[in-house]
Amino acid sequence: MVLTNPIDADVYVDGVRLQQQPNLSYDVGLLAGPHQVDIRREGFKPFSYKADIPPGGGIVLPVELEKQ
């Protein structure tokens, strides 16, 4: 699960843009292993993260973007 501030940032996992959920998070089911997370919004510095999802597990990634 990815939580962003600002809440209307664009979130990509492995190059695919995610749709924001009604609870304002970005929830995606991923297979175990490495994944690239990129978060962007105009007027803010982009954020990149290499996530390693454990077998049978997941992560919560809260991200606060910095203004440019």
Chimera marker file (.cmm) of the C-alpha trace (Angstrom):
<marker_set name="trace">
<marker id="1" x="0.000" y="0.000" z="0.000" r="1" g="1" b="0" radius="0.5"/>
<marker id="2" x="1.294" y="3.447" z="-0.930" r="1" g="1" b="0" radius="0.5"/>
<marker id="3" x="0.116" y="6.578" z="0.908" r="1" g="1" b="0" radius="0.5"/>
<marker id="4" x="1.116" y="9.934" z="-0.585" r="1" g="1" b="0" radius="0.5"/>
<marker id="5" x="1.183" y="13.564" z="0.449" r="1" g="1" b="0" radius="0.5"/>
<marker id="6" x="0.004" y="15.362" z="-1.622" r="1" g="1" b="0" radius="0.5"/>
<marker id="7" x="-2.822" y="12.879" z="-2.002" r="1" g="1" b="0" radius="0.5"/>
<marker id="8" x="-3.229" y="13.446" z="-5.747" r="1" g="1" b="0" radius="0.5"/>
<marker id="9" x="0.276" y="12.355" z="-6.756" r="1" g="1" b="0" radius="0.5"/>
<marker id="10" x="0.781" y="9.937" z="-9.656" r="1" g="1" b="0" radius="0.5"/>
<marker id="11" x="2.007" y="6.537" z="-8.432" r="1" g="1" b="0" radius="0.5"/>
<marker id="12" x="3.676" y="3.995" z="-10.726" r="1" g="1" b="0" radius="0.5"/>
<marker id="13" x="4.778" y="0.450" z="-9.874" r="1" g="1" b="0" radius="0.5"/>
<marker id="14" x="7.047" y="-1.215" z="-12.410" r="1" g="1" b="0" radius="0.5"/>
<marker id="15" x="6.070" y="1.504" z="-14.900" r="1" g="1" b="0" radius="0.5"/>
<marker id="16" x="2.292" y="0.994" z="-14.534" r="1" g="1" b="0" radius="0.5"/>
<marker id="17" x="0.222" y="3.900" z="-13.185" r="1" g="1" b="0" radius="0.5"/>
<marker id="18" x="-1.974" y="2.939" z="-10.231" r="1" g="1" b="0" radius="0.5"/>
<marker id="19" x="-5.545" y="4.073" z="-9.623" r="1" g="1" b="0" radius="0.5"/>
<marker id="20" x="-6.221" y="5.792" z="-6.302" r="1" g="1" b="0" radius="0.5"/>
<marker id="21" x="-8.578" y="3.892" z="-3.967" r="1" g="1" b="0" radius="0.5"/>
<marker id="22" x="-11.614" y="5.501" z="-2.251" r="1" g="1" b="0" radius="0.5"/>
<marker id="23" x="-9.576" y="5.656" z="0.994" r="1" g="1" b="0" radius="0.5"/>
<marker id="24" x="-6.995" y="7.809" z="-0.912" r="1" g="1" b="0" radius="0.5"/>
<marker id="25" x="-4.350" y="5.063" z="-0.865" r="1" g="1" b="0" radius="0.5"/>
<marker id="26" x="-2.841" y="3.151" z="-3.760" r="1" g="1" b="0" radius="0.5"/>
<marker id="27" x="-3.272" y="-0.545" z="-3.048" r="1" g="1" b="0" radius="0.5"/>
<marker id="28" x="-1.744" y="-3.088" z="-5.379" r="1" g="1" b="0" radius="0.5"/>
<marker id="29" x="-1.226" y="-6.816" z="-5.056" r="1" g="1" b="0" radius="0.5"/>
<marker id="30" x="2.342" y="-7.653" z="-5.999" r="1" g="1" b="0" radius="0.5"/>
<marker id="31" x="4.207" y="-10.915" z="-6.288" r="1" g="1" b="0" radius="0.5"/>
<marker id="32" x="7.188" y="-11.419" z="-4.009" r="1" g="1" b="0" radius="0.5"/>
<marker id="33" x="10.430" y="-9.913" z="-5.258" r="1" g="1" b="0" radius="0.5"/>
<marker id="34" x="11.819" y="-6.552" z="-6.349" r="1" g="1" b="0" radius="0.5"/>
<marker id="35" x="9.575" y="-3.786" z="-7.680" r="1" g="1" b="0" radius="0.5"/>
<marker id="36" x="10.205" y="-0.173" z="-8.712" r="1" g="1" b="0" radius="0.5"/>
<marker id="37" x="7.916" y="2.481" z="-7.167" r="1" g="1" b="0" radius="0.5"/>
<marker id="38" x="7.900" y="5.986" z="-8.679" r="1" g="1" b="0" radius="0.5"/>
<marker id="39" x="5.783" y="8.877" z="-7.408" r="1" g="1" b="0" radius="0.5"/>
<marker id="40" x="5.411" y="12.187" z="-9.230" r="1" g="1" b="0" radius="0.5"/>
<marker id="41" x="3.409" y="15.372" z="-9.088" r="1" g="1" b="0" radius="0.5"/>
<marker id="42" x="3.925" y="18.710" z="-10.803" r="1" g="1" b="0" radius="0.5"/>
<marker id="43" x="5.738" y="21.176" z="-8.533" r="1" g="1" b="0" radius="0.5"/>
<marker id="44" x="7.308" y="18.421" z="-6.394" r="1" g="1" b="0" radius="0.5"/>
<marker id="45" x="10.555" y="16.450" z="-6.540" r="1" g="1" b="0" radius="0.5"/>
<marker id="46" x="9.991" y="12.926" z="-7.914" r="1" g="1" b="0" radius="0.5"/>
<marker id="47" x="10.363" y="10.008" z="-5.499" r="1" g="1" b="0" radius="0.5"/>
<marker id="48" x="11.762" y="6.587" z="-6.453" r="1" g="1" b="0" radius="0.5"/>
<marker id="49" x="11.992" y="3.476" z="-4.297" r="1" g="1" b="0" radius="0.5"/>
<marker id="50" x="13.066" y="-0.106" z="-4.924" r="1" g="1" b="0" radius="0.5"/>
<marker id="51" x="10.721" y="-2.297" z="-2.885" r="1" g="1" b="0" radius="0.5"/>
<marker id="52" x="11.572" y="-5.920" z="-2.118" r="1" g="1" b="0" radius="0.5"/>
<marker id="53" x="8.298" y="-7.670" z="-1.300" r="1" g="1" b="0" radius="0.5"/>
<marker id="54" x="8.780" y="-10.699" z="0.973" r="1" g="1" b="0" radius="0.5"/>
<marker id="55" x="6.983" y="-13.978" z="0.177" r="1" g="1" b="0" radius="0.5"/>
<marker id="56" x="3.514" y="-13.911" z="1.725" r="1" g="1" b="0" radius="0.5"/>
<marker id="57" x="3.984" y="-10.331" z="2.875" r="1" g="1" b="0" radius="0.5"/>
<marker id="58" x="3.604" y="-6.756" z="1.834" r="1" g="1" b="0" radius="0.5"/>
<marker id="59" x="4.722" y="-3.256" z="2.696" r="1" g="1" b="0" radius="0.5"/>
<marker id="60" x="3.139" y="0.057" z="3.593" r="1" g="1" b="0" radius="0.5"/>
<marker id="61" x="4.986" y="2.959" z="1.985" r="1" g="1" b="0" radius="0.5"/>
<marker id="62" x="4.053" y="6.431" z="3.279" r="1" g="1" b="0" radius="0.5"/>
<marker id="63" x="5.618" y="9.128" z="1.073" r="1" g="1" b="0" radius="0.5"/>
<marker id="64" x="5.666" y="12.897" z="1.557" r="1" g="1" b="0" radius="0.5"/>
<marker id="65" x="6.901" y="14.609" z="-1.605" r="1" g="1" b="0" radius="0.5"/>
<marker id="66" x="9.194" y="17.631" z="-1.268" r="1" g="1" b="0" radius="0.5"/>
<marker id="67" x="8.286" y="20.846" z="-3.069" r="1" g="1" b="0" radius="0.5"/>
<marker id="68" x="10.718" y="21.896" z="-5.795" r="1" g="1" b="0" radius="0.5"/>
<link id1="1" id2="2" r="1" g="1" b="0" radius="0.2"/>
<link id1="2" id2="3" r="1" g="1" b="0" radius="0.2"/>
<link id1="3" id2="4" r="1" g="1" b="0" radius="0.2"/>
<link id1="4" id2="5" r="1" g="1" b="0" radius="0.2"/>
<link id1="5" id2="6" r="1" g="1" b="0" radius="0.2"/>
<link id1="6" id2="7" r="1" g="1" b="0" radius="0.2"/>
<link id1="7" id2="8" r="1" g="1" b="0" radius="0.2"/>
<link id1="8" id2="9" r="1" g="1" b="0" radius="0.2"/>
<link id1="9" id2="10" r="1" g="1" b="0" radius="0.2"/>
<link id1="10" id2="11" r="1" g="1" b="0" radius="0.2"/>
<link id1="11" id2="12" r="1" g="1" b="0" radius="0.2"/>
<link id1="12" id2="13" r="1" g="1" b="0" radius="0.2"/>
<link id1="13" id2="14" r="1" g="1" b="0" radius="0.2"/>
<link id1="14" id2="15" r="1" g="1" b="0" radius="0.2"/>
<link id1="15" id2="16" r="1" g="1" b="0" radius="0.2"/>
<link id1="16" id2="17" r="1" g="1" b="0" radius="0.2"/>
<link id1="17" id2="18" r="1" g="1" b="0" radius="0.2"/>
<link id1="18" id2="19" r="1" g="1" b="0" radius="0.2"/>
<link id1="19" id2="20" r="1" g="1" b="0" radius="0.2"/>
<link id1="20" id2="21" r="1" g="1" b="0" radius="0.2"/>
<link id1="21" id2="22" r="1" g="1" b="0" radius="0.2"/>
<link id1="22" id2="23" r="1" g="1" b="0" radius="0.2"/>
<link id1="23" id2="24" r="1" g="1" b="0" radius="0.2"/>
<link id1="24" id2="25" r="1" g="1" b="0" radius="0.2"/>
<link id1="25" id2="26" r="1" g="1" b="0" radius="0.2"/>
<link id1="26" id2="27" r="1" g="1" b="0" radius="0.2"/>
<link id1="27" id2="28" r="1" g="1" b="0" radius="0.2"/>
<link id1="28" id2="29" r="1" g="1" b="0" radius="0.2"/>
<link id1="29" id2="30" r="1" g="1" b="0" radius="0.2"/>
<link id1="30" id2="31" r="1" g="1" b="0" radius="0.2"/>
<link id1="31" id2="32" r="1" g="1" b="0" radius="0.2"/>
<link id1="32" id2="33" r="1" g="1" b="0" radius="0.2"/>
<link id1="33" id2="34" r="1" g="1" b="0" radius="0.2"/>
<link id1="34" id2="35" r="1" g="1" b="0" radius="0.2"/>
<link id1="35" id2="36" r="1" g="1" b="0" radius="0.2"/>
<link id1="36" id2="37" r="1" g="1" b="0" radius="0.2"/>
<link id1="37" id2="38" r="1" g="1" b="0" radius="0.2"/>
<link id1="38" id2="39" r="1" g="1" b="0" radius="0.2"/>
<link id1="39" id2="40" r="1" g="1" b="0" radius="0.2"/>
<link id1="40" id2="41" r="1" g="1" b="0" radius="0.2"/>
<link id1="41" id2="42" r="1" g="1" b="0" radius="0.2"/>
<link id1="42" id2="43" r="1" g="1" b="0" radius="0.2"/>
<link id1="43" id2="44" r="1" g="1" b="0" radius="0.2"/>
<link id1="44" id2="45" r="1" g="1" b="0" radius="0.2"/>
<link id1="45" id2="46" r="1" g="1" b="0" radius="0.2"/>
<link id1="46" id2="47" r="1" g="1" b="0" radius="0.2"/>
<link id1="47" id2="48" r="1" g="1" b="0" radius="0.2"/>
<link id1="48" id2="49" r="1" g="1" b="0" radius="0.2"/>
<link id1="49" id2="50" r="1" g="1" b="0" radius="0.2"/>
<link id1="50" id2="51" r="1" g="1" b="0" radius="0.2"/>
<link id1="51" id2="52" r="1" g="1" b="0" radius="0.2"/>
<link id1="52" id2="53" r="1" g="1" b="0" radius="0.2"/>
<link id1="53" id2="54" r="1" g="1" b="0" radius="0.2"/>
<link id1="54" id2="55" r="1" g="1" b="0" radius="0.2"/>
<link id1="55" id2="56" r="1" g="1" b="0" radius="0.2"/>
<link id1="56" id2="57" r="1" g="1" b="0" radius="0.2"/>
<link id1="57" id2="58" r="1" g="1" b="0" radius="0.2"/>
<link id1="58" id2="59" r="1" g="1" b="0" radius="0.2"/>
<link id1="59" id2="60" r="1" g="1" b="0" radius="0.2"/>
<link id1="60" id2="61" r="1" g="1" b="0" radius="0.2"/>
<link id1="61" id2="62" r="1" g="1" b="0" radius="0.2"/>
<link id1="62" id2="63" r="1" g="1" b="0" radius="0.2"/>
<link id1="63" id2="64" r="1" g="1" b="0" radius="0.2"/>
<link id1="64" id2="65" r="1" g="1" b="0" radius="0.2"/>
<link id1="65" id2="66" r="1" g="1" b="0" radius="0.2"/>
<link id1="66" id2="67" r="1" g="1" b="0" radius="0.2"/>
<link id1="67" id2="68" r="1" g="1" b="0" radius="0.2"/>
</marker_set>
